[in-house]
């Protein structure tokens, strides 16, 4: 029998880190993520980030490279871990970029230290193709397999065959019909499932509905002659948004061509979309977008069809990228002074740092501005505060400054890269040989509780429970 311990993502939605231990004592970790928002309270950077023994940890398996799943890896290495780090081929390619950025933002800009960490990371990473069983070094008769999760590029859920049991860790599952990536498919069997529950109590809007909502919100702001600010994670969300915005622009252009010149009733939105600047202000997001283009063989059939037709969903004419900090500050000042209609996509996704903070400080007090949230905002983050208090005409503290919120605040849950309640239920329902145990992690209390109730009805023979409940 294997045993499972949790070193994060059991009292919230960040810090994913799970330990699977064999009866013989050897163990591995699945993910080693950073705590964020209120969940980071009392966790100083340093040794306290790894508050569990590593004596028997033989390997690390990474489901995907979002910071809440990989952000503690530098601390893990500093604590002495020197085992293999297994990841999909795409994740292995993207992971060093994420770790480098995490160190620069949250730890140190010492180039020598960063180079040392990245060199060690590269030595330990073992890229594994999807759907291929691999033997886990140091764990007797234990093998693993990555399966497509559809969350971000390279994301996977992972299955283990260990001591006669099939153990599955979901990582973060993606929503079906998301842009760019194929949807996850349930495995044939599982004995134990550790499943995320970020949206375990919510249902997303359909893709057509959310694209229509995205279009209408942006058009409203353009008519107000203001800026649409979209806080977005550099990897995953940014690329999905670009894909959807390119689709809106393409459809608008096609509609414009079908209207006779000078005909009455020509849609004014067509000219708006033709002239709008779409700005990605994040060097990291720009690097990830380039990798997404290089990894087009992992795109879904719809996206590949667009490429075949000569379209460029992640590199279209109106897309502008901002690299230097100097250009970033100039643009913030220009938008504040001019109110020029534009779409700005920048990190961080929860407004807890990065270049988005400067836009928010400058433009939140401007009623011409719209802020559009397209991803989960964890408790204790500025994003959650803006989302909660902005519609009431409230305020938020950014860099210890009180910023009054006069901007319009909107949320589109459908653009979350996470599966919703129905998707999570279907993932379990479609496992042919049902699990005997389901552990629910990575969610707020209400989300975990509601998902547990639903799953108990679907798999009454299984033990469905919430660790540390």
N, C-alpha and C positions, 0 to 999 in steps of 0.2 A: 504493500500500500504506500502511495505517495502522500506527503503532507504538504499543505500550502500555507504560507504566511504572507501577510501583506505589510509592506513598508511604505504605503502611501495610497492615495485614491480610495480610502475607505471612509473618510470623514469629509468628503467633498469631491471635486472633479479634477484635482491636479495632483502631481507627485506620484504618478503611476509607477509602482515598483512591487513586483510579486515574486516570491521565492517558492520554488518547487523542490522539495527534498525527498530523496529516496530513502527507503528503509535502511539502507546501508550507510546513510549519512551524507553522501555527496549531494550537492544542490546546484541549482542554477537560478539566475534572475531573469525575469521577463520585464524589460524596461527599467529605467532608472531616471525618473522624471523630476523636474523641479516643481516645488510648491509655489503657487502664485496667489495673489490677492490675500484675503483674510487667512487663508490656509498657511501662508508663509510666516505668520506672526510667531515670534519666539524662536525662529529658526535662523540663526545667524549663518552667514556664509563661512564655510570652513569645515572642520571635522564633524560638527554637529549635523551636517547634511547627511552623513552616512552614520546612522545611529544604531547599526546592527552589525554583528560580527561577520567577517568575511572568510574565516578559517576554512569553511567547507564549500565556499562558492567557487565552482569550477568554470562557469561560463556565464555570459550575458547574451540574451536573445532580445533583439530590438524589433518591435512591431512597426514603428514608423518614426520619423524624425521631428515631430512637434516637440517643443521645449518641455511640455509637461510630461513627456515620456522619455526624454533623453538628457535633460538639463543638468542632472546630477552626475553624469558620466565623468567629467573632469575631477570631481571630488572622489568618485569611486577609484579612479586611477591613482589619485594622490594618497588614498588610504591603503594602496598596495595591491589592488586587483590587477592581475596580469594574465587572465584567461582569455580565451577567444571571445570575440564579439560577433555574433551571427546576425546578419541582416539580409534583406533582399538586395539584388544588384543595384536597383535604383536608390534604395535607402543608403547603401554603402557609399554611393556617389555623392549624395546630398548631405550626409551626416557631418562631415568635416566642416562644411559651410555653417551649419547650425551651431556646432560647438564653438567655432571661432567667434561667431557673433555673440553667443551667450557669454563667453569669457570677456570679450571687449565691453559688453554692456553692463555685466553684473559683477565682474571680478577684477580684471586688470587689463591695461593696454600695453603691458610689457611684452614687446614682440618676441623676446627670447623665450619667455614662459609660454606664450601662445604656440610658438613653433615647436617647443618641446612636447607640449600636450598633443598637438596634432600629429607629430611624428610617431608618438607612442600609439595614438589611436589608429593610425594607418597600419601599423605593424600588427595590431590585434584584430582588425576587421576581417571577417571572412564572408565575402559576397556569395549568396546562394540563390539560384533561380527559383521562381515560383514552382510549386507543385512537385518539387524534387526532395525526396527524403534525404536527410543528412544525419550522420552520427555525431552526437554531442560529445566532444572530447572530455574525458574525465568522469563521465557518468556511464556506468556499466549498462550495456544493452538498452541505451536510451537514444531514440532518434526523433528528429523534429521535421516539420514541413511547413513552409509558408504558403498560405492561400490568399488570393486577392481579397482585400477588404474594401476597396473602392472609396477610401477616406481621403487620402492625398496620394500623390505619385509615390509608388514604392510601398505603400501601406499594406499590411498583411495581418490576418489573424494567424495564430500559430497552433499547430497540433503536435502533441508529443505522444509517442508510444513509450510508456515507462512502466516496467514491472507488471505487464499485463493489463494496464489501464490506458485508455485514450483520454488525454487531458487537453482541453482547448482553452486558450486565452484569446479573447476577442480583440485585444487592443482597442482601437476605435473603428467601429464599423461605419461605412459610408451609406448614404441614402441612395436607393435605386433611382435611376434616371438623372443622376447628377451630371453636370457637364464634364466632358473629357474622359472620365474613367468608367470602366465596366463595373457593374454592380457585384457585390459579394454573393457567392453561392454557398449554401449550407453544406456541411460535410455529411457523409453517409452515416457516421456514428460518432458518439462522444459519451464518455462515462462521467466526466466532470467538466463543467463549463464555468469559466470565470468571465462574466459579461459586463460590459460598460452599461451605464444607464443615464447618460447626460441628458437625453430627452425622453426619459422613460415615462414621463407623464404628459407629453405633448405630441401633437400631430403637426407636421409641416404642411404649408401650402403646396399644391401641385406645381410642377415646373412651369407650366403655361401661366398659371395664376401669378407666380412670383415674378416671372419675367415681365408680365403686364404691369404689376405693381412697381417693379424697379423702373420701368419706362415712365410711368405716370408720376412717380415721386421726382425723378430727375427733371422731367419736363416742367413740373410745377416750379421747381427751383430756378430753372433756366428762365422762365417767364418772370420770376421775381428778380432776375439779374443778379443771382448770387452763386455761391459755390456749394457743391455737394461734397461733403467730407465722408469718406467711407473707411473707418478703421478696419484693417484686415490683416490677418496673418500673412507673412511673406510667402509662405509655402502652402499651396492648396487654394485658399480663399481668393487670393489675388488673381491667380490664373483662371479660376472659375468665373470671376466677375468680368475679366477681360473677354473671355469666351462669350459670355452672355451679352455684353455691351456690343461686341462686334456683330453678333446676330441681330441686335436691335438696329444698329446702323445699316447693316446689309438689307434688312427688310424695309427700312425706311427709304433707302435709295431705290430699291426695286419698285416700291409703291410710287415713288416720285416719277419714275420713268414711264409708268403705266398711265399717268395723268396727262392729258393733253395740255400743251403749253397755253397758258392764259385761261384755262378752264376754271369755272367758279368752284369754290369749295375745296381748293387745294389745301391739304393738311399743313398748317404752319409748323407742326412738329418736325416735318421732313427737313425744312431748312435749318431748324435748331440742331438736329442730329448731324447734319452735314458739316456744321461749323464748330461743333463742340470740341474742346480740348479734353482728352482723357489722360490724366497725369498719374504716373506711378512714381512716387517719391520715396524710393527705398532701394539703395544699392543691393541689399540682400534679395529683395523681391525680384529685381532685374536679373540677378544671377540665377535665381531659381527658375524664372520664366525661360531663360536661355536653355537651362537643363531640361525643362518640360518640353521645349521644342525638339531638343536632341533625342529625347526619349519618346518620340511620337509613336514608336512601335507598341507602346503600352497604352495608347489612346483607345477609346472605344470606336465602334464602327462608324457612328455618326460623325465624329471628329475627323476620322481619316477620310471620309467621303468629302468633307469640306476641303481638305487639303488637295484631294484629287481634282476638285473643281477649280483649283487655283486661288482659293481663299486662304487667308493667314489669320486664324482666330486669335493668335497671341502676338501678332506683329502687324497691326493694321495702320493705315495712313495717319490717323488722328492721334495715335498713341505717342506720348511724350514721356521720356524717362529723365529723372533728375538724379544726378550722381553726387556731386560735391555738396558739402555742407553750406558753402558760400552761395551756391545757386539755390539751395533749399531756402535759406533765409531771405534771399532776394524775392523768391516767389511768394513766400508768406507775406512779406511786406506789400508786394504788388497786389495780391488778392485782397488784403485788408483795405488798401487805399482805393482800389478800383471796383471791387465787387464783381470782377470779370466772371461771367458764367463759365464754369468748368467743373469737371469731376476729378477729385483728388483721392487716390487710393494710397494709403500709407500705413505702416505699422506704428505702434503695436495694435493687435486686434482687440485688446481689452483696455486700450488707452493708458497703459501702465508705464509707458516709456516710449522711446523712439521719436521719430519726426512728427508723428500725429499730434503729440503734445503741443508743439509750437503752433500748429494750425488751430487747434482747439482754443488755446489761450488767446489767439488773435481774432478768431472768427465766431466763437460761441456767443459773444455779446451782440452780434450783428443779426438782426431779424431776417436778413436776406439769405442767411446760411441755412442749409439743411444738413443734419447729421444722420446718416443711415447706418444702422447696425445690422450686420448680416451674419453674426456669429454669437455664440454663447458668451455672456458677460458674467464672470465669476463674482461671488460675493466679496466685497471689500476692494474691488477694483474701481478706478475712476469711471470705466465704461458702464458698470452697473449703476453707479451714482447718477451719471448723466441720463441713462436710460430711465431711471426711476423718477428723478426730480426735475429733469428737463421739461417734460410736458406740463408740469405744474408751474413753470416759470421760476424754478428754484436756482440753485447754484452748485458749484462743485469746487473742490480744492485741487489745484494742479500745481505741482512744485511749490506747495505751501502758499499759493496765491488763491484767494477767493475769486472765482470767475462766475459772473452772472450768466445765466443761460437764457438767451432770447431767440436762439436758433430753433428751427423746427426739428423735432426728434422723431425718427421712424425706426421701426424694426421689421425686418423680413426674416422670419425663422426658417423659411424654406431654403435659404442659401446656406444654412449650416451644413458643414461637411459630415455631420453626424447623422446616423440613422435616427428616426423618430420611434415613438412607441410601437406603431404598427410594424415597422421594419424590424425592430428588435424581437417582437413576438414571432414574426414570420421566420426569422432566422432560426429560432429554437423549434418552431413548429415543423420546419422542413428538414430537420435532422431525422433521418429515417429510424435509426436506433437511438431512442431518446436517452438523455443523460439521467443518471441516478442522483446527481447533485448539481445545483446551479447556485453559484455565488454571484451576488450583484454588487458591483463596485462602481467607482468613477461616476458619481452623481450626487446631487443634493438629496437631503433626506426624503422629501416628498416624492421626488422622481424615483428613488429606489423603492420606496414603500409601494407606490402604485404599480410599478413594473412587477414587483414580487407578487402582488395580488393577482395580476393578470396571468403571470406564468404558472402560478399554483393551479389555476383553473385549467390551463392548457396541458400541463404535465403533472397531474395529481400524484403520480407515483414517485416523483422526484422530491428530494429535500431542497427546497428553494429558500435561501436565507441570505441575510445581509451581515457580513462580518462586522464586528464591533458595534452591532446595533444597540 
